[in-house]
Amino acid sequence: MPDTLAPNVTDVVELTRALVRCESVTPKEAGALQILERTLEPLGFRCERMDFTQAGTDDVANLYARIGTGGRHFCFAGHSDVVPVGDLSSWTIGPFAAELSGGYLFGRGAADMKGAIAAFTDATARFLSRRGRDFGGSISLLITGDEEGPAVNGTVKMLKRLAERGETIDVCVVGEPTSSKRFGDMMKIGRRGSMTVDLTVRGVQGHVAYPERLDNAVHRLSAIIEALVREPIDKGSTHFQPTSLQFTTVDVGNKATNIAPGVVRARFNTRFNDLWTSKTLLAHLQERIERASAAIGGNGTIEYEVSVSGESFYTPPGSLSDLVAGAIRDVAGVEAELSTTGGTSDARFIRSYCPVLEFGLVGESMHKVDEKSAIADLKTLARVYETVLDRYFAA
């Protein structure tokens, strides 16, 4: 258990350091949520642990903290869990030391996304110190410990519990590290969908010297791969890049040099835009696959296992994106691009409940060795979040 903060300490840099020192690699909580509870409760937040379990998955600790019981409800969503550090010897500075060096705060989670959690906490503390607890609305933090993992015992179940008891959220900002090259240059108004397909291609095993007696599954698969990647799936849409498809593994398991395999397994992932749902895209890809396989002839078969981690979504540009973009412009002097690039996030769950966008620190070092955030960016992010709260509750 790391050293915890005194209850009244909300400084963005010191709070980030305290959170980074918690070795909260998914699904471990490691004290991070306890630090947040001890920091938020003196500000007037009612903190509620929402811990969930499900057969076949790890137990996950989550935190829901809210101040206010009525009025418009602004939610900040984030995750306290982090990815593994990898090769420890490759780190210049210990991944959980949270050291300051050369204008940066180093450590796992500094960018993704303990820094943003600390920035929002700092922003809220300063907002409340000026406006008081009776500011005419509600502010909440929805913090999961399951975003970097399977994402089954975190945000999705927290939102369901809130809905079951009648709590609604009006708008949500997720603190993912969306800035690309410099602080404030990008926010995410949506994300592409993600679908993984495992293929089992079956032919007829045989001796390589007798090709007339076999149906080489590798050859059949190669035709399928060509059919899937030769032509673009689409050209993109107004807010999205073209759909992409990448094969991630091909496995034959054949150590012999004189046997043509009868079975080969492969996996591909596709990141798809709003021109498709996972269902319509799968049907389109299956049609390509079956046509390519049929062109070879023979009696080969194809089996599919499909996993969808999220559908494509976006919040149309409007009041929420204008609010955040205006705060970024006025505080940081940067015009933020409205983007849907990158991987998935828990915004894919939140979007079913309220308008949502993502904005946070520079993400260049996230998931890398020597992950870091600029100290100046942490302080600027806190000011941006504070400005967003000021303007949202002034409207």
Sequence and secondary structure as in RCSB ss.txt:
>XXXX:A:sequence
MPDTLAPNVTDVVELTRALVRCESVTPKEAGALQILERTLEPLGFRCERMDFTQAGTDDVANLYARIGTGGRHFC
FAGHSDVVPVGDLSSWTIGPFAAELSGGYLFGRGAADMKGAIAAFTDATARFLSRRGRDFGGSISLLITGDEEGP
AVNGTVKMLKRLAERGETIDVCVVGEPTSSKRFGDMMKIGRRGSMTVDLTVRGVQGHVAYPERLDNAVHRLSAII
EALVREPIDKGSTHFQPTSLQFTTVDVGNKATNIAPGVVRARFNTRFNDLWTSKTLLAHLQERIERASAAIGGNG
TIEYEVSVSGESFYTPPGSLSDLVAGAIRDVAGVEAELSTTGGTSDARFIRSYCPVLEFGLVGESMHKVDEKSAI
ADLKTLARVYETVLDRYFAA
>XXXX:A:secstr
      TT   HHHHHHHHHTS  BTT  TTHHHHHHHHHGGGT EEEE  B  TTS  B  EEEEE SSSEEEE
EEEE  B     GGG SS TTT  EETTEEESTTTTTTHHHHHHHHHHHHHHHHHH S SSEEEEEEEES TTTT
 SSSHHHHHHHHHHTT   SEEEE    B SSTTSEEESEE EEEEEEEEEE B EETT GGG B HHHHHHHHH
HHHHSS S    SSS   EEEEEEEE     SSEE SEEEEEEEEEE TT  HHHHHHHHHHHHHHHHHHH TT 
EEEEEEEEEE  EE  SSHHHHHHHHHHHHHH    EEE  SS  THHHHTTTS EEE  SB TTTTSTT EEEH
HHHHHHHHHHHHHHHHHTT 
